[in-house]
Amino acid sequence: KYESLNKFLSDTIEKELKAFYFKAFRRRSKNLETLDLIKECYLDQIDLFNNYLEQLLKSFKEKRSKSLLIEDLTKFKNFEGCNKKIMKFVVSEIQKIDDSVNFDSDETKYLFEFDD
């Protein structure tokens, strides 16, 4: 597991990405090969999410740059499998670092807009 990420956040990422990939592959036959492919996809994506978020949170703790944070979150939003639930938990972690960061503004509301 990822030590510097909150367990609830990392568990949420894992659960959401598993659901995303099972849904993405639902039209394919349910054989061992497909299940292995799904597992490979979500495990790679879980690693990507966790590594990226560890860096994002570390960078924000050190620099406290809101513009860099928004830029990093915008990149993260476009990761395959990212969704509103994951983004809300990420924002919650950011606000634990600095509760003055406001995500209710017009400039950041797009971070929570996803195609379902």
C-alpha positions in Angstrom: 0.0 0.0 0.0 0.9 3.6 -0.3 2.2 5.0 3.0 1.7 8.7 2.5 -1.9 8.4 1.2 -4.8 8.3 3.6 -6.0 4.7 3.7 -9.6 5.7 3.0 -8.4 7.6 -0.1 -6.3 4.7 -1.4 -9.1 2.2 -0.7 -11.6 4.5 -2.5 -9.2 4.7 -5.5 -8.9 0.9 -5.6 -12.6 0.3 -5.4 -13.6 3.0 -8.0 -11.0 1.9 -10.5 -11.9 -1.8 -10.2 -15.5 -0.9 -10.8 -14.5 1.4 -13.8 -12.5 -1.4 -15.5 -15.1 -4.1 -14.9 -17.7 -1.8 -16.4 -15.4 -0.9 -19.3 -14.9 -4.5 -20.2 -18.5 -5.7 -19.5 -19.2 -6.5 -23.2 -16.3 -8.9 -23.5 -16.5 -12.6 -22.6 -15.9 -13.4 -19.0 -13.0 -15.7 -19.4 -9.7 -15.8 -17.5 -7.9 -13.8 -20.2 -10.4 -10.9 -19.9 -10.2 -11.0 -16.1 -6.4 -10.9 -16.2 -6.6 -8.0 -18.6 -9.0 -6.1 -16.3 -6.8 -6.8 -13.3 -3.7 -5.6 -15.1 -5.4 -2.4 -16.2 -6.7 -1.5 -12.8 -3.5 -2.4 -10.9 -1.5 -0.2 -13.3 -4.0 2.6 -12.9 -4.1 2.3 -9.1 -0.2 2.6 -9.1 -0.5 5.6 -11.4 -3.1 7.4 -9.3 -1.4 6.7 -6.0 2.1 7.7 -7.2 0.7 10.9 -8.9 -1.3 11.9 -5.8 1.6 11.3 -3.4 3.7 13.7 -5.6 0.8 16.2 -5.8 0.2 16.3 -2.1 4.0 16.4 -1.3 4.4 19.3 -3.8 1.5 21.2 -2.3 2.8 20.7 1.3 6.2 22.1 0.2 5.2 24.9 -2.2 1.6 25.8 -1.2 1.0 27.0 -4.7 -2.6 27.0 -5.6 -2.0 27.6 -9.3 0.3 24.6 -9.5 -2.2 22.5 -7.5 -5.0 23.4 -9.9 -2.8 22.5 -12.8 -1.9 19.1 -11.2 -5.6 18.4 -10.4 -6.6 19.3 -13.9 -4.1 16.7 -15.2 -5.3 14.2 -12.7 -9.0 14.8 -13.6 -8.2 13.5 -17.1 -6.7 10.2 -15.9 -8.7 7.3 -17.1 -11.1 6.2 -14.3 -11.0 9.4 -12.4 -14.4 10.4 -11.1 -16.2 12.8 -8.9 -16.0 10.6 -5.8 -12.2 10.2 -6.1 -11.8 13.9 -6.8 -13.8 14.8 -3.7 -11.6 12.6 -1.5 -8.4 14.1 -3.0 -9.8 17.6 -2.3 -10.5 16.5 1.3 -6.9 15.5 1.7 -5.7 18.8 0.3 -7.9 20.7 2.7 -6.4 18.8 5.6 -3.0 20.3 4.5 -4.4 23.8 4.0 -8.1 24.5 4.8 -7.9 27.9 3.2 -7.9 26.4 -0.3 -11.4 26.9 -1.7 -12.8 24.5 -4.3 -16.2 26.2 -4.5 -15.2 28.9 -6.9 -16.1 29.2 -10.6 -12.5 28.6 -11.5 -12.4 25.2 -9.9 -15.9 23.8 -10.3 -15.0 22.1 -13.6 -12.8 19.7 -11.5 -16.0 18.0 -10.3 -17.7 17.8 -13.7 -17.5 14.3 -15.1 -19.4 12.4 -17.8 -21.1 9.5 -16.1 
